[in-house]
Amino acid sequence: MRRWLRLNCGLLLVVLCSSAVGADAGRDAITVQDLHYGEVLYYFYQDDYFTALTHLLTAKQRDRVSNHAEEAELLLGGLYLSYGQHKLAGQIFERLLEDAVSPEFRDRAWFFMAKVWYQRGYLAEAESALDRIEGELIGPLETERHMLRAQVLMEQDRFDEARLQLESFEGPKEWSGYSRYNLGVALVRLNRTAEGTALLDEVGSLNPRTEEMAGLRDKANVALGYAWLQAERPELARPALQRVRLDGPFSTKALLGVGWSDSAQEHYRSALVPWMELRRRHLLDPAVQESLLAVPYALAKLDANKQAADYYLDAIEAFHEEITRLDQSIASIRNGELLAAVLAQDSSKSMGWFWQLDELPDAPETRYLYELMASHRFQEGLKNYRDLMFMRANLDQWVASLDTFDDMLATREVAYRQRLPRIEASLASADPDELGSRLLELKTSLKAIERDEDAVALGTLDEQTNWELLVGMESKLAMFRDDPEVAEIAAKQEFLKGLMYWDLSRDYKARLWRQTKTLRQLDKDVKTGQRRYHRVSQKTAQWPERFAELSARVAALNPRVGLVASNVDNALGRQRAFLEDVAIDELTAQKRRLDTYMIQARFALASIYDRASASAVTDFDGLNGVSP
């Protein structure tokens, strides 16, 4: 059952991080469009809710989750709620859950918020959240919703409204026992004993198939038995109480009630049987403590005054010893040992509503507090205390981190001073304006070549050298134009020139395309170089100011962290005092009960002594009146 409830509570955070449009079952999963929101979800699904919360707040402050604004707000509300920030969470949900999501999603969210608020003791908020549910929930959630509303009403002593809620309950068979039990208790508290006991008798007579249902049956029979005892019908109480298992958690109350049922009918010998069994059990149980008085009470009724006196003396001694232990435990709690002992064995790293105390240490101050520590009130307070302890440790880490940041800045400043001469030398050797001018010249030349279709200008270095050689031969050959041998050479020169021009013209288009492409890439590279040059120049000039700014920010964080740490320390002190006061109040109540029992035992013992003394005086007077 606990695992099922945990999974259902966890579903609230799971659905809150889903898309407001695709939150219904069967819809496609959302696509993360902002890297920082994906990072938040990563930590969230790792159950690292504190890191997810801090990263989400940072991303929202820097406007880095703009594509997931509503989902981020819903997730933020769920994370706030898990840390008990119900007011902040409520404001977010009221703003976003009305129109931004489907009705089914909204109803489920309000249900889980109601459950968390109920567990944290905010009954009015829990009832308000339940009132916001408009439709019928899916599966067992609808059943649990009815039960939760009834519990909220009963916690506020509104038993008549709880009765109406439970009477209209129509749920699965496994929940009907809880419904009838709660309704029976509500009716008994409304002094409608006949109706209430009938329902409790139904639950107390069921055939349990699981340990959980066996516990519910025992609980119902104990409630039924004591209801009949309060109604002064002890003959009806005994059969119900005898149905309780002797090895169950309610066996001590049942044994005590059976004894009082017999005692109310003046069957004192029968009453001694369960009470004698009960007094052999652990004295921490209130029923066992009461049995220490019940046994001598029954013996006194049977005129076994000497035995009754002995049992009263044993009870007084036991009560005195237990009161001494309670005083020691109260002193131990005041010294802060309770929370230290409780959390010493806590190895869990989970925070928020998922964590709960499962085991108690074997310490004197915890022996008396099992029932208290199982209550929502104490568990939720302990969760808050653990969360504050985590935050305090986190702040201590930040203090150390701030010192590290100072060292990092100092190291980077030294590195900057060392590299600055080389950077300045590199900047001085580069002239981005000259590169721009040379690039412009190349562009102009290429445009002229394209305009004149100058194929020769795009030739290789060898081709241009050979072309210039052939062209240079023309003037020299013209001087000996009439010489037959020169004429033959001129013809060969003309042929070679034409052949070469043919090759250059053939490759002109391809070479022009390659040169254009190369020049385009060169233009990009020059612009990139210019941007980097100016950026490096600018950053180099800004680094001293940047160092000063970062140092000032780190220095400003120190008092802020100190102030937050002081606030957390104050909250820790208040929360520690609250938990210790709750525990001390519980131990004080137990001590008052034992004081009352001890006073009753002493009065009863004095009464026995008085009767014995009066009897002795009567016997002596009778002897004086006898004739020799």
Number of C-alpha atoms within 10 A of each C-alpha: 7 7 8 9 11 13 12 15 20 16 15 22 22 16 22 24 25 21 22 22 14 16 22 17 10 7 10 11 11 14 10 15 12 14 12 18 23 14 15 23 24 14 16 20 13 10 15 16 21 20 15 23 21 13 18 24 16 14 20 17 10 10 12 16 22 14 13 19 13 21 22 24 21 25 27 24 25 30 25 21 21 23 18 20 13 21 13 14 23 19 11 19 22 13 13 18 19 12 11 15 18 15 16 17 22 25 23 21 23 24 27 23 25 27 26 21 21 21 17 20 16 15 20 15 19 24 20 12 21 22 14 15 18 12 12 13 17 11 10 11 15 17 19 16 19 19 22 19 23 26 20 22 20 19 14 12 13 15 22 16 15 24 23 13 18 24 12 10 17 13 16 11 9 9 15 17 21 18 25 23 27 23 27 29 25 25 22 22 15 14 13 13 20 14 14 23 25 14 24 29 20 16 26 27 15 13 10 14 8 9 10 10 17 18 17 19 27 26 24 31 30 28 25 31 31 24 24 21 20 12 15 13 16 23 16 17 27 25 15 25 29 18 18 25 17 13 8 14 13 19 21 27 21 31 28 25 26 30 29 27 28 21 20 16 13 14 16 21 15 16 25 24 15 20 27 18 14 26 22 11 14 12 17 13 15 15 22 23 21 19 28 26 23 25 27 28 24 24 20 19 16 14 12 13 20 15 14 24 23 13 21 26 18 16 24 23 13 17 23 16 12 17 21 13 16 22 17 14 23 23 14 15 23 15 11 13 18 23 18 10 18 19 16 11 11 14 7 10 9 15 19 19 21 13 16 17 16 8 12 17 14 10 14 18 25 20 14 19 16 11 10 16 22 13 11 15 15 19 20 21 18 23 21 21 21 21 19 18 16 15 17 19 13 12 17 15 11 15 17 10 13 17 13 12 16 15 12 12 16 14 11 13 15 12 11 15 11 11 11 13 11 11 14 13 10 11 15 9 8 13 11 18 11 10 16 15 11 12 16 13 12 13 17 12 13 20 13 12 16 17 9 9 16 16 20 18 16 22 19 12 10 9 17 15 12 15 18 13 13 16 14 11 15 13 10 12 16 12 10 13 13 10 11 10 11 16 15 12 14 19 12 12 18 16 12 15 18 12 12 17 16 13 15 21 18 12 13 20 15 12 17 18 11 12 15 16 12 12 16 13 12 13 17 12 12 17 15 12 15 18 13 13 17 14 12 15 14 11 13 16 11 11 13 13 12 13 15 12 12 14 16 11 11 17 15 11 15 15 11 11 16 14 12 15 19 13 13 17 16 12 16 19 13 13 18 19 15 16 21 20 16 17 24 21 13 17 21 17 12 18 20 13 17 22 16 13 19 22 13 15 25 17 13 19 23 13 13 19 15 12 13 14 12 12 11 12 12 11 11 11 10 10 10 9 8 7 5 4
